Amino acid sequence: MNFNYLILILFLFLSCRTDYEYRRNNIKSVDLNDMRWLIGNWEMNIEGSKLYENWEKSDKKYSGKSFMTLETDTLFSESISLEIKENILCYVVLVKNQNNNQSVVFKFKEFIDNEFRFENLEHDYPQRIVYKKINSNKLYARIEGNNNGKVQQDSFLFTKLKQK
């Protein structure tokens, strides 16, 4: 009886692993059209302030802006884009007065369970950026990595704003 139980556990373990490996290894190549659902204006409330991401389609890329406001003050702002560089989908970030005013490029790493994962292991923090479409009105984003020797993860749940 114990032997049968062990076989069952082993089978279940290998089935889960195989399914994950299958999904990971059978990822189709992605392009900008795979993230067209991102186009629009997104908002998240954070302890009295608001975080926005606004995306629009421009020539051969998606351009965006991410910014945080508190009442009428802008606390943080960055330019973001999704574009193809060397045949790879990339998430590109430019923050004024950071990284010597140079863009930081995160290359597409994988697509699993409706999550787009981008990575730049050379960057200080974050090293990974994740976008997941929850539904047509909800967007989950996460930044993660090693921040000064500590593993850190920051999550964001955005709601799509209705177009006027």
C-alpha positions as CSV (number, residue, x, y, z in Angstrom):
1,M,0.0,0.0,0.0
2,N,2.8,2.5,0.9
3,F,4.5,1.7,-2.5
4,N,1.3,2.6,-4.4
5,Y,1.0,5.8,-2.5
6,L,4.6,6.7,-3.3
7,I,4.0,6.0,-7.0
8,L,0.9,8.2,-7.0
9,I,2.8,11.1,-5.3
10,L,5.6,10.7,-7.8
11,F,3.2,10.7,-10.7
12,L,1.5,13.8,-9.5
13,F,4.8,15.6,-9.0
14,L,6.1,14.7,-12.4
15,S,2.7,15.7,-14.1
16,C,2.9,19.2,-12.6
17,R,6.5,19.6,-13.5
18,T,5.9,18.4,-17.0
19,D,3.0,20.7,-17.5
20,Y,5.1,23.7,-16.3
21,E,8.0,22.6,-18.5
22,Y,5.7,22.1,-21.4
23,R,4.3,25.6,-21.0
24,R,7.7,27.2,-20.5
25,N,9.3,25.4,-23.5
26,N,6.4,25.9,-25.9
27,I,6.1,29.6,-25.6
28,K,5.4,31.1,-29.0
29,S,7.4,34.1,-30.0
30,V,5.8,37.3,-28.8
31,D,5.5,40.7,-30.4
32,L,3.8,44.0,-29.6
33,N,0.3,42.7,-30.7
34,D,0.4,40.2,-27.9
35,M,0.3,43.1,-25.5
36,R,-2.2,45.4,-27.3
37,W,-4.6,44.9,-24.3
38,L,-2.2,47.2,-22.4
39,I,-3.2,50.3,-24.5
40,G,-5.2,52.8,-22.5
41,N,-5.1,54.5,-19.1
42,W,-4.7,52.6,-15.9
43,E,-5.0,53.8,-12.3
44,M,-4.2,52.5,-8.8
45,N,-4.9,54.1,-5.4
46,I,-2.0,53.9,-2.9
47,E,-2.5,55.4,0.5
48,G,-4.0,58.7,-0.6
49,S,-1.9,59.0,-3.8
50,K,-2.6,57.7,-7.3
51,L,-0.3,55.7,-9.6
52,Y,-1.0,55.9,-13.3
53,E,0.2,54.1,-16.4
54,N,-0.9,55.5,-19.7
55,W,-0.1,53.5,-22.9
56,E,-0.6,54.4,-26.5
57,K,0.4,52.8,-29.8
58,S,3.0,54.8,-31.7
59,D,5.1,54.0,-34.7
60,K,6.5,50.5,-34.2
61,K,6.2,50.6,-30.4
62,Y,3.9,51.2,-27.5
63,S,4.8,54.3,-25.6
64,G,3.8,55.0,-22.1
65,K,4.2,57.1,-19.0
66,S,4.0,56.0,-15.4
67,F,3.6,58.6,-12.7
68,M,2.4,59.0,-9.1
69,T,0.4,62.0,-7.9
70,L,-0.6,63.3,-4.5
71,E,-3.4,65.8,-5.0
72,T,-1.9,68.1,-7.6
73,D,1.8,67.2,-7.1
74,T,3.6,64.7,-9.2
75,L,5.8,62.6,-6.9
76,F,7.4,60.3,-9.5
77,S,7.4,60.0,-13.3
78,E,9.0,57.7,-15.8
79,S,8.8,57.2,-19.6
80,I,8.2,53.6,-20.6
81,S,7.9,51.7,-23.9
82,L,7.5,48.3,-25.4
83,E,9.5,47.9,-28.5
84,I,11.4,45.3,-30.6
85,K,15.2,45.5,-30.3
86,E,17.3,42.9,-32.1
87,N,14.1,40.8,-32.7
88,I,13.3,40.7,-29.0
89,L,10.3,42.4,-27.3
90,C,11.8,44.8,-24.7
91,Y,10.4,46.9,-21.9
92,V,12.3,50.1,-21.9
93,V,12.3,52.6,-18.9
94,L,13.7,56.1,-18.7
95,V,13.7,58.0,-15.4
96,K,15.0,61.5,-15.4
97,N,18.1,61.9,-13.2
98,Q,18.6,58.2,-12.9
99,N,21.0,55.8,-14.7
100,N,22.9,58.8,-16.1
101,N,19.7,59.7,-18.0
102,Q,20.0,56.5,-20.1
103,S,17.2,54.1,-20.8
104,V,17.2,50.7,-19.0
105,V,16.2,47.8,-21.2
106,F,14.5,44.7,-19.9
107,K,14.3,41.9,-22.4
108,F,11.4,39.5,-22.8
109,K,12.1,36.4,-20.8
110,E,9.0,34.3,-20.8
111,F,5.2,34.2,-21.1
112,I,3.4,31.8,-18.7
113,D,-0.2,31.9,-17.6
114,N,-1.0,35.2,-19.2
115,E,2.1,36.9,-17.6
116,F,4.7,38.7,-19.6
117,R,8.1,38.6,-17.9
118,F,11.0,40.9,-18.7
119,E,14.5,40.7,-17.2
120,N,17.7,42.7,-16.8
121,L,20.0,41.0,-14.3
122,E,22.6,43.8,-14.6
123,H,20.2,46.4,-13.3
124,D,20.4,47.4,-9.6
125,Y,16.6,47.1,-8.8
126,P,14.4,45.8,-10.2
127,Q,15.9,43.0,-12.2
128,R,12.5,41.6,-13.3
129,I,9.3,43.3,-14.5
130,V,6.0,41.3,-14.8
131,Y,2.8,42.3,-16.5
132,K,-0.4,40.2,-16.3
133,K,-3.7,40.8,-17.8
134,I,-6.3,39.8,-15.2
135,N,-9.2,40.8,-17.5
136,S,-10.1,43.7,-19.8
137,N,-10.3,46.1,-16.8
138,K,-7.6,44.8,-14.4
139,L,-3.8,44.7,-14.8
140,Y,-1.4,43.2,-12.4
141,A,2.2,44.4,-12.5
142,R,5.1,43.4,-10.3
143,I,8.8,44.5,-10.0
144,E,11.2,42.2,-8.2
145,G,14.8,41.3,-7.6
146,N,17.7,41.9,-5.3
147,N,17.7,45.4,-3.7
148,N,20.9,46.0,-1.7
149,G,21.3,42.4,-0.8
150,K,17.6,41.8,0.1
151,V,15.0,40.1,-2.1
152,Q,12.3,42.6,-2.8
153,Q,9.0,42.5,-4.6
154,D,6.5,45.3,-5.2
155,S,3.1,44.6,-6.7
156,F,0.5,46.8,-8.4
157,L,-3.1,46.2,-9.3
158,F,-4.4,48.7,-11.8
159,T,-7.9,49.4,-13.0
160,K,-8.5,50.6,-16.5
161,L,-10.0,54.0,-16.7
162,K,-13.0,54.5,-19.0
163,Q,-12.3,56.5,-22.1
164,K,-14.1,59.8,-22.3
